[in-house]
Structures are given as C-alpha cells and as structure tokens.
Amino acid sequence: MRAADALRAAVPRLAAAGIEEAARDARRLLAHAMAIEPDRLTLHLPDPLPPEAAARFEEALAARAARQPVGQIVGERLFWGRRFRVTRDTLDPRPETEGLIEAALAEPFATLLDLGTGTGCIALTLLAERPAARGIATDLSPAALAVAGENAAALGVDPRLELRLSDWFAAVPERVDLILSNPPYIAACEMAALAPEVRLWEPHLALSPGGDGLDAYRAIARGAPDHLRPGGRLLLEIGAAQGRAVAGLVEAAGLASVSVLPDLDGRDRLVSARLPAV
C-alpha cells in the first residue's frame, strides 16, 4: 500500500469521528508515522508505506478518532515558530496565546515571571527572543514543570530560567519587570461544553479553577503589585467574556494603564496593566 492510499482511507475515517479538520490531521499523523517533516509529506505520498509506519499510522488514527489532540499524539506543537514537547500533563499551546508574546515583546524587559507555565511556551519563547533576559516559571504540577524543563533544555535557554513548584506567587519572593500568565479561566458551568479534545484529554487543573473562572485572576491581581518592579507590566490571557471583570480586578489591586486587547478575530484576549513607576 502506498502512503497516498493510506491517507485517502484515513480522511473519511477521521471525518466520521467528528474531526473538523480531518484532512489536515490525517496528513500530520501520516508524516509523524513516516518520521518525516510534515512539509515533506507530498513528496513521499507515492512511496510504499512500510509495515512499521502503517502500524504507527493506525495507532495514531485510533487515538485521534478517540479525540486525543494531535499535539499529544505526535508529542509536540509549534508555537511562535519553535517546537514544544506536549503531554497529557500540559495544555496544548494555542495560536491565540501568541498574542501574549507579541504584547510582551513590544517593550524591553530584563526579568520575567510566567505563572502556570505548563509546557513553558510563554517563558521560553520570550527568553529565546530576548537572549539577555532571565526568567522564573512556576506551576503547581511537577509533571508539567518536567516538560517545561525538557523544552527549556531543547531550546538552550535553561541556564537563564528557574523552574519552581509554586501556587502562584508562593515560592516567588522576587520582583520582576514582566509578569505573564495564561491561567485556568474556564468557569465550572462551561466545562461540559468544551470540545472533547480539551475536556477529555487536557489537565483540568490548567483549564478551570472552578466557580466563575476568575479565582486565578483574583490571586494574580492580589500578588502582582508586590512582585513587579516600578513601571513593570502584567499581561494576562483571558476568556472572551472576561475582559471587564479581569480589568476591574487588576485596577482594584492598584495597577494602572489597564487595557483589554483583542485577538485577531476581534475578541477580548489579553489584559495589560502596569505598576506605577512612583
């Protein structure tokens, strides 16, 4: 059987399982099974599919039909042009989080703190983009911190990063120039409506704090003034309906220059604020 034949059979199978981007996912999984780069797949479609690759492809298709995310199946996800290892202990880095990177890079910083780091994609990307910067990344999950450590080593930024097991600021006495977080923000009542890829496969600790979904923002807003240097910035990813509420929490904590920033689709996505310089 040629690789093209296997791909042709895989697409309707994934579509029948409810996968919206069945063709895209089938191509990515076939490239993974053949151990080639995805952008090289077209060149290899006429090739015979070796038995071991066929077995890997079948296993990957079964996992995807069970709605396991592609990033978990292939073990990595591209984010800001870099590869990050992904496991069931971490959220799959999402394209909308790149807006947090863009906002952070708009101004200089020498030190950063990434709260709830997961794969480390936020802190590690910023350290890779700013070779003179240093950072701290925290998480409540030892398994997630282990993944972040692997990603840091792979990107060569581990000498400039400290990973800490911490409940928000609990293990962070320092002040930094920049605090960032993509915290859990799904309200308890919204969990059942999440896509199966998220609800069944991603860590609930990183998805929802329970209740109204704002508890993480309350904790971060309370702690940010004591952990930012004068003039330092706070950048938070938010749910599309949370802009006003999170901005209010940040303002009440004493931060200034508070603004809600949209994503590329025009939905509220980030809250930005600054500790007054004096």
C-alpha positions as CSV (number, residue, x, y, z in Angstrom):
1,M,0.0,0.0,0.0
2,R,1.2,3.4,-0.9
3,A,1.3,6.3,1.6
4,A,-1.3,8.1,-0.6
5,D,-3.7,5.2,-0.3
6,A,-3.4,5.1,3.5
7,L,-4.1,8.9,3.6
8,R,-7.1,8.6,1.3
9,A,-8.6,6.0,3.6
10,A,-7.8,7.9,6.7
11,V,-9.6,11.2,5.9
12,P,-13.2,9.8,5.9
13,R,-12.4,7.8,9.0
14,L,-11.5,10.9,10.9
15,A,-14.3,12.9,9.5
16,A,-16.8,10.2,10.7
17,A,-15.3,10.5,14.2
18,G,-16.3,14.2,14.1
19,I,-12.9,15.7,13.3
20,E,-13.5,19.0,11.6
21,E,-10.0,19.2,10.0
22,A,-9.8,15.6,9.1
23,A,-7.6,16.0,6.0
24,R,-5.1,18.3,7.8
25,D,-4.9,16.0,10.8
26,A,-4.5,12.8,8.7
27,R,-1.6,14.4,6.8
28,R,0.1,15.4,10.1
29,L,-0.3,12.0,11.6
30,L,0.9,10.2,8.5
31,A,4.0,12.4,8.4
32,H,4.6,11.5,12.1
33,A,4.1,7.8,11.3
34,M,6.6,8.0,8.4
35,A,9.1,10.0,10.6
36,I,9.3,12.8,8.0
37,E,8.7,16.6,8.3
38,P,5.0,17.5,7.5
39,D,6.1,19.8,4.7
40,R,7.8,16.9,3.0
41,L,4.8,14.6,3.0
42,T,3.6,15.4,-0.5
43,L,6.9,14.2,-1.9
44,H,6.6,10.8,-0.2
45,L,2.9,10.1,-0.9
46,P,3.8,7.9,-3.9
47,D,6.1,5.8,-1.7
48,P,5.2,2.4,-0.3
49,L,4.2,2.6,3.3
50,P,6.4,0.3,5.4
51,P,4.6,-2.1,7.8
52,E,6.1,-0.3,10.9
53,A,4.9,3.1,9.6
54,A,1.5,1.6,8.8
55,A,1.2,0.3,12.3
56,R,2.2,3.7,13.8
57,F,-0.3,5.4,11.5
58,E,-3.1,3.1,12.6
59,E,-2.3,3.7,16.2
60,A,-2.3,7.5,15.7
61,L,-5.6,7.4,13.8
62,A,-7.3,5.4,16.5
63,A,-6.1,7.9,19.1
64,R,-7.3,10.8,17.0
65,A,-10.7,9.2,16.4
66,A,-10.9,9.0,20.2
67,R,-10.4,12.8,20.1
68,Q,-6.9,12.8,21.6
69,P,-5.3,16.1,20.4
70,V,-2.8,15.9,17.6
71,G,-0.2,17.6,19.6
72,Q,-0.3,14.9,22.3
73,I,-0.3,12.1,19.7
74,V,2.8,13.4,17.9
75,G,4.3,14.8,21.1
76,E,4.9,18.3,20.1
77,R,3.4,21.6,18.9
78,L,4.8,24.5,17.0
79,F,4.5,27.8,18.9
80,W,6.0,31.1,17.6
81,G,8.0,29.0,15.1
82,R,9.5,26.7,17.7
83,R,8.8,23.1,18.7
84,F,7.5,22.4,22.2
85,R,7.0,19.0,23.7
86,V,3.4,18.3,24.7
87,T,2.0,15.7,27.1
88,R,-1.3,15.0,28.9
89,D,0.2,16.9,31.8
90,T,0.2,20.2,29.9
91,L,-2.1,22.3,27.8
92,D,-1.5,22.2,24.1
93,P,-0.1,25.6,23.2
94,R,-2.7,27.6,21.3
95,P,-2.2,30.1,18.4
96,E,-4.1,32.8,20.3
97,T,-1.5,32.7,23.1
98,E,1.0,34.1,20.6
99,G,-0.7,37.4,21.2
100,L,0.7,37.4,24.7
101,I,4.2,37.0,23.2
102,E,3.6,39.9,20.7
103,A,2.5,42.2,23.5
104,A,5.4,41.2,25.8
105,L,7.9,41.9,23.0
106,A,6.5,45.3,22.4
107,E,8.6,46.7,25.3
108,P,12.0,45.8,26.8
109,F,12.3,43.6,29.9
110,A,15.3,42.0,31.7
111,T,13.4,39.7,34.0
112,L,10.1,37.9,33.7
113,L,7.8,35.6,35.7
114,D,5.5,33.1,34.0
115,L,2.8,31.9,36.3
116,G,1.3,28.4,35.5
117,T,3.9,27.7,32.8
118,G,2.7,24.3,31.5
119,T,4.9,23.5,28.5
120,G,6.9,26.6,29.2
121,C,5.9,28.0,25.8
122,I,5.4,31.6,27.0
123,A,8.5,32.0,29.2
124,L,10.8,30.0,26.9
125,T,9.7,31.8,23.7
126,L,10.4,35.2,25.4
127,L,13.8,34.1,26.7
128,A,14.7,32.8,23.2
129,E,13.6,36.1,21.7
130,R,15.5,38.2,24.3
131,P,18.9,36.5,24.9
132,A,19.9,38.8,27.7
133,A,16.7,38.2,29.7
134,R,16.3,35.9,32.6
135,G,13.1,34.3,33.9
136,I,11.2,32.3,36.5
137,A,8.4,29.9,35.6
138,T,6.1,28.3,38.1
139,D,3.5,25.6,38.1
140,L,1.5,23.5,40.6
141,S,2.2,20.3,38.6
142,P,5.6,18.6,39.0
143,A,4.9,16.8,35.7
144,A,4.3,20.0,33.8
145,L,7.5,21.5,35.2
146,A,9.4,18.5,34.0
147,V,8.0,19.0,30.5
148,A,8.9,22.7,30.7
149,G,12.4,21.8,31.8
150,E,12.8,19.5,28.7
151,N,11.6,22.2,26.4
152,A,14.0,24.8,28.0
153,A,16.9,22.4,27.5
154,A,15.9,21.8,23.9
155,L,15.8,25.5,23.2
156,G,19.1,26.2,25.0
157,V,17.5,28.7,27.4
158,D,17.7,26.6,30.6
159,P,20.7,28.5,32.1
160,R,18.5,31.6,32.2
161,L,15.4,30.0,33.6
162,E,14.4,28.9,37.1
163,L,11.5,26.4,37.4
164,R,9.7,26.5,40.7
165,L,6.8,24.4,42.1
166,S,4.5,27.1,43.3
167,D,0.9,28.1,44.0
168,W,1.1,31.4,42.1
169,F,3.5,33.7,44.0
170,A,4.0,31.4,47.0
171,A,7.6,30.4,46.0
172,V,8.5,33.7,44.3
173,P,9.9,36.5,46.6
174,E,11.4,38.5,43.8
175,R,10.2,41.5,41.8
176,V,10.4,41.3,38.0
177,D,9.9,43.6,35.0
178,L,7.2,41.4,33.5
179,I,4.6,39.0,34.8
180,L,2.7,36.9,32.4
181,S,0.1,34.2,32.7
182,N,-2.4,32.1,30.7
183,P,-4.1,30.8,33.9
184,P,-7.1,28.4,34.2
185,Y,-10.2,30.5,33.4
186,I,-13.0,28.2,32.3
187,A,-16.0,28.5,34.6
188,A,-17.2,25.3,36.2
189,C,-20.5,25.5,34.3
190,E,-18.7,25.8,31.0
191,M,-16.6,22.6,31.3
192,A,-19.2,20.2,29.9
193,A,-19.5,22.2,26.7
194,L,-15.8,22.1,25.9
195,A,-14.6,20.1,22.9
196,P,-13.7,16.5,23.7
197,E,-10.0,17.2,22.8
198,V,-10.0,19.6,25.7
199,R,-12.5,18.2,28.2
200,L,-11.3,14.6,28.0
201,W,-7.5,14.9,27.3
202,E,-6.2,18.2,28.8
203,P,-5.4,18.6,32.5
204,H,-8.4,20.1,34.3
205,L,-6.1,21.8,36.8
206,A,-4.9,24.0,33.9
207,L,-8.3,24.6,32.5
208,S,-10.6,25.7,35.3
209,P,-10.3,27.0,38.8
210,G,-14.0,26.1,39.4
211,G,-16.7,28.6,40.2
212,D,-16.9,31.6,38.0
213,G,-13.5,31.0,36.4
214,L,-11.9,34.2,37.9
215,D,-10.1,32.8,41.0
216,A,-6.7,32.7,39.3
217,Y,-7.1,36.3,38.3
218,R,-8.0,37.3,41.8
219,A,-4.8,35.6,43.1
220,I,-2.6,37.1,40.4
221,A,-4.1,40.6,40.8
222,R,-3.5,40.5,44.6
223,G,0.1,39.4,44.3
224,A,1.2,41.4,41.2
225,P,1.9,44.7,42.9
226,D,4.4,43.1,45.3
227,H,6.2,41.2,42.6
228,L,6.5,43.9,39.9
229,R,9.3,46.4,39.8
230,P,8.1,50.0,39.5
231,G,6.9,50.5,35.9
232,G,6.7,46.8,35.4
233,R,4.0,45.2,33.3
234,L,1.3,42.5,33.9
235,L,0.0,40.6,30.9
236,L,-2.9,38.1,31.3
237,E,-4.6,35.9,28.7
238,I,-8.4,35.9,29.3
239,G,-11.6,34.3,28.1
240,A,-13.5,36.3,25.5
241,A,-16.2,37.4,28.0
242,Q,-13.8,38.2,30.9
243,G,-12.2,41.5,29.9
244,R,-14.2,43.8,32.0
245,A,-14.1,41.6,35.1
246,V,-10.4,40.9,35.0
247,A,-9.6,44.6,34.2
248,G,-11.6,45.5,37.3
249,L,-9.7,43.1,39.5
250,V,-6.4,44.5,38.2
251,E,-7.4,48.1,38.7
252,A,-8.7,47.4,42.2
253,A,-5.3,45.9,43.1
254,G,-3.6,49.3,42.3
255,L,-2.2,48.7,38.9
256,A,-2.5,51.4,36.2
257,S,-2.7,51.8,32.4
258,V,-5.2,48.9,32.4
259,S,-6.4,47.9,28.9
260,V,-8.2,45.0,27.3
261,L,-6.6,43.9,24.0
262,P,-8.3,41.9,21.2
263,D,-7.1,38.9,19.3
264,L,-7.0,38.6,15.5
265,D,-10.7,37.8,15.5
266,G,-11.6,40.9,17.4
267,R,-12.4,39.1,20.7
268,D,-11.1,40.2,24.0
269,R,-8.0,38.2,24.7
270,L,-5.5,40.0,26.9
271,V,-5.5,42.3,29.9
272,S,-2.4,44.6,30.1
273,A,-1.5,46.7,33.1
274,R,1.4,48.4,34.7
275,L,2.6,49.1,38.3
276,P,3.0,52.9,38.6
277,A,6.7,53.9,38.5
278,V,6.3,56.2,41.5
